[in-house]
Amino acid sequence: MAQGRTMQTISNIENNHLLKLQELFALKSNRIVIISPYLESDIPSLLSEFDFSHTGQIDLITTFKPSDKEQLTKPEKLKAFFEFFQENYPTIKIKLHVDNSLHAKVYIRVGPERPEMIITSANFTKNGLIYNNEWGYSVTNKKEVQSLLEAIFSNIEYTDITYHQIKKAASFSEQYSSSNPEWIESPQVTSDILSVIYSSEDKSNKNPKYFLKPIGTSESPVTLEEQRDFSDLHQNLHFSKKKPKGVRKGDVVITTAVGAGSILAYFKVTGGLEHVTEHEISLEGWKERWPWYMEGKNQSIKFSSEWWVHNLRRQEILDEFNQTHTEIPVTVAGGFSLGTLNMGNDKVQITEEFALFIIDKIKTVQSSINRVAGSF
């Protein structure tokens, strides 16, 4: 046995997987990863068996197979998974990923102490964790855990599927089930819901608009010193109490920091307009001021993970654009400045020329990041 490696057999005969996972999940964790093709039909009931109060993030990797009965059964389970944590552990970051070739069942706890993973035959169901004859191994070798994590995440088809996308999937599946009650007896489903809800394209939006949007406020600015990470693939783009007009799926939103004055990211808008709930406001008071939001897909993940290093300052980009494009305004309204943002507006529509000028700056930085990464 390799040095530093410990291994323990787990079975539902001598003990069971549920007890081992209860012990594992109760420890202080930066991250828990649950990898299972099949999920308990009553997922909140199973989740309530665990104490997640010392966990920072939970990744769930599962299947959502096209042209399969999962198109009608999986969305509600995944929706309930999100809602369980929203209700019981609202500070935990939840990430959902799909790998439709998945057959493995693995449970991983990462840091701050020695990581541990359970590789097993047991799905994340009560039958799998308690009643079926299932066997697995617990491994605590750091290199093996990291190697397996990298292999698993390199094969994911759909990364960071959001709660709002799953809500849409659940709505589609509910409509289909209502219109086709016979599917239970003859489950011939030909749809691929996930490919539709995950797309950032909108065929009806042939001429996307471009917006510059501030993030942060004068009371709560985004500064270089705090190095806040904006690299999540999907993010909610919040707007003020006045219902925003003009922004739609397929449009592009470039975000800029109130405080640092730097460019943070650029997004393709992927969802329609939503309004926060009273429960969400009670958890995060700032949402009362910014209650409207649309979901966006980050097109600049690497740049956004270290934007403070490159510090593309909005005013300097504006000055350069005005010097090199003297006849082209920066706003659709015909302005050559961004003073409207200084007046507290939650967005400004900018010209395509100015937007692509900013995006080209971001892409240049991302290319340099890739070159540096490739040299190691």
KAWO-V958045 format. One record per run of one state. SS is the DSSP state (A for helix, B for strand, O for the rest). FROM is the first residue (numbers start at 0). TO is the last residue. If there is no record, write none. Layout:
BEGIN
[[SS/FROM/TO] [SS/FROM/TO]]
END
This chain:
BEGIN
[[O/0/5] [B/6/10] [O/11/15] [A/16/25] [O/26/27] [B/28/28] [O/29/29] [B/30/34] [O/35/37] [B/38/38] [O/39/41] [A/42/46] [O/47/53] [B/54/54] [O/55/55] [B/56/61] [O/62/68] [A/69/87] [O/88/91] [B/92/97] [O/98/103] [B/104/109] [O/110/114] [B/115/119] [O/120/122] [B/123/123] [O/124/124] [A/125/130] [O/131/133] [B/134/138] [O/139/140] [A/141/153] [O/154/156] [B/157/160] [O/161/161] [A/162/178] [O/179/179] [A/180/183] [O/184/191] [A/192/196] [O/197/208] [B/209/214] [O/215/220] [B/221/221] [O/222/232] [B/233/238] [O/239/250] [B/251/256] [O/257/257] [B/258/258] [O/259/260] [B/261/268] [O/269/272] [B/273/274] [O/275/276] [A/277/282] [O/283/283] [A/284/287] [O/288/290] [B/291/297] [O/298/299] [A/300/303] [O/304/305] [A/306/309] [O/310/311] [B/312/312] [A/313/323] [O/324/329] [B/330/330] [O/331/337] [A/338/341] [O/342/346] [B/347/349] [O/350/350] [A/351/373] [O/374/375]]
END
